[in-house]
C-alpha cells in the first residue's frame, strides 16, 4: 500500500487516475508514465472542497 510521505496515511487514486491524493495532507501527487511521484516538491495542494467531492469520501463523517 502506498502512503503519503508527509502524514503516512493512505493515498486515494483520483477519478481520472492521474494522481494519488492524500486527504490528510490535502496534497495530490502526480502519476507520470505509471510511476507515482511521491515527492513533496512534486505535489500540489488540493482545495478542501475538491476533497469533499471525492467518491470515497461521499457520505463519510467529517
Secondary structure, 3 states (H helix, E strand, C coil): CCECCCCCCECEECCCCCEEEECCCCEEEEEECCEECCCCCCCEECCHHHHHCCHHHCCCCC
